[in-house]
Each structure stands twice: as structure tokens, then as C-alpha cells.
Amino acid sequence: MILTFFDQFSSPYLLGIPLILLSMLLPTLLLPTPKNRWITNRLSTLQLWLISTVTKQLMTPLNKPGHKWALILTSLMMLLLLVNLLGLLPYTFTPTTQLSMNMALALPLWLATLLTGLRNQPTTSLGHLLPEGTPTPLIPALIMIETISLFIRPLALGVRLTANLTAGHLLIQLISTATITLLPIMPTVSLLTATILLLLTILEVAVAMIQAYVFVLLLSLYLQENI
């Protein structure tokens, strides 16, 4: 069987059952579970500090009604962060490289922010489609452009996350393949590519964390426009 570079992005199967659901449930096992004591060990303290910091950063720009979304946005942030980081381990599968999954996360949450604005403040939400002081002849064109940009937001959320993680995984596989291939032929060049591979892996860890934060941050900004 001939494998290609893109086979790593196909969902693995066991007895005909897709394992993507299992890979999505695994990160939840790494989150701290409620105990009788608030602080149990250093790991749980670090996790709680991280969750508290992320929640504070996301909720600061929002007003009081927006704080109801704290649990949803923080949970989504931790889920994406753990899934992205676990996908960098060898012989693992990254669900967030699937556009279908990212769109399944982005579309309902974006639609929820939009419907929240249309329900609570319809005039202000619709007012975003037409900037103040627009010349009369440009009004139809601007309304069409703003409407298209509004409906393209969930697609941009899903494609951004998918493209960044897919590109990083492909680069890691290409450079690691080159390192192994060049090792018996040119050991010096192979050592250089191995160094580049190490630096790229560190970069991908940063990208995995940043993309999870950007995904949730943009959702919070969309929410800020509608509350």
C-alpha cells in the first residue's frame, strides 16, 4: 500500500468505526476533575491558573450579558488547545485538520452570536451593515459587501484553523522525510535538516496554542458586536 503525505489527515478506523470521536473525548481526560479541596497539586493549580487567565482575557472586552458565554468560550478554548497539542505527538490524529469539524464548531457559534444581536438589539446589529456617513450612491454596494463579509466569517474561522494546522503538519512530515533520506547519504545536511525540524516543531507548538486562542478570540469579538 502506497501512502501519501495527506494520508495523515484521514480519520483512522477500527473495525469500521471512525476513531475521531475517541480522539475528541481524550483531551477531556486531561482537565482537572472536582475534588474536595480547591488546590490538590501543582498541575491542577497550573491548569486552573491558565483557565482563569484565559477567561479573564476573553471576558474583559465584553459587558455583563456577554459573561454568560464564559463557560462556552473557555471550554472551547481548552478543547482546541488540547486537541491541537495532542495532534503533534507521533502516531496521533488531529481532528482540527478536518474542515468539516472546524466548520461544525464555527458555524453554530457564529450563528448564535448573530441571533443574539438580532434578538436583543436588531437596529444596532443591522446598522453594522452600513457605515455611518456613507454617500447615497454607494449604499446598495456597501450593504452587499458588508453582508457577504458577515456571512463569510464562519468560513474564515474554519479555514484559518484548518489551513494553519495542515500546513504545519505537512512541513514537519516533509522535513522529517528529508532528514531520514539524507542521513546515509549526507549526514551533515541531515543534521542541519534535523535542527530545522526541531525549530519547526517548537514553532508548531506555538501555532497550535495561538490558533486555538485566535479562534475563540474572534468569536468573542463577534459576540461583542452583538451585545
Secondary structure as the mmCIF struct_conf table of DSSP 4:
data_model
#
loop_
_struct_conf.conf_type_id
_struct_conf.id
_struct_conf.beg_label_comp_id
_struct_conf.beg_label_asym_id
_struct_conf.beg_label_seq_id
_struct_conf.end_label_comp_id
_struct_conf.end_label_asym_id
_struct_conf.end_label_seq_id
HELX_RH_3T_P HELX_RH_3T_P1 PHE A 5 PHE A 9
BEND BEND1 SER A 10 SER A 10
HELX_LH_PP_P HELX_LH_PP_P1 SER A 11 PRO A 12
STRN STRN1 TYR A 13 LEU A 14
TURN_TY1_P TURN_TY1_P1 LEU A 15 GLY A 16
STRN STRN2 ILE A 17 PRO A 18
TURN_TY1_P TURN_TY1_P2 LEU A 19 LEU A 19
HELX_RH_AL_P HELX_RH_AL_P1 ILE A 20 LEU A 25
HELX_RH_3T_P HELX_RH_3T_P2 LEU A 26 LEU A 30
BEND BEND2 LEU A 31 LEU A 31
HELX_LH_PP_P HELX_LH_PP_P2 PRO A 32 PRO A 34
BEND BEND3 ASN A 36 TRP A 38
BEND BEND4 ASN A 41 ASN A 41
HELX_RH_AL_P HELX_RH_AL_P2 ARG A 42 MET A 59
TURN_TY1_P TURN_TY1_P3 THR A 60 PRO A 61
BEND BEND5 LEU A 62 LEU A 62
HELX_RH_3T_P HELX_RH_3T_P3 LYS A 64 TRP A 69
HELX_RH_AL_P HELX_RH_AL_P3 ALA A 70 LEU A 86
TURN_TY1_P TURN_TY1_P4 GLY A 87 LEU A 88
BEND BEND6 LEU A 89 LEU A 89
TURN_TY1_P TURN_TY1_P5 PRO A 90 TYR A 91
HELX_RH_3T_P HELX_RH_3T_P4 PRO A 95 THR A 97
HELX_RH_AL_P HELX_RH_AL_P4 LEU A 99 ASN A 120
HELX_RH_AL_P HELX_RH_AL_P5 PRO A 122 GLY A 127
TURN_TY1_P TURN_TY1_P6 HIS A 128 LEU A 129
BEND BEND7 LEU A 130 LEU A 130
TURN_TY1_P TURN_TY1_P7 GLU A 132 GLY A 133
HELX_RH_3T_P HELX_RH_3T_P5 THR A 136 LEU A 138
HELX_RH_AL_P HELX_RH_AL_P6 ILE A 139 PHE A 151
TURN_TY1_P TURN_TY1_P8 ILE A 152 ILE A 152
HELX_RH_AL_P HELX_RH_AL_P7 ARG A 153 LEU A 182
TURN_TY1_P TURN_TY1_P9 LEU A 183 ILE A 185
HELX_RH_AL_P HELX_RH_AL_P8 PRO A 187 GLU A 225
TURN_TY1_P TURN_TY1_P10 ASN A 226 ASN A 226
#
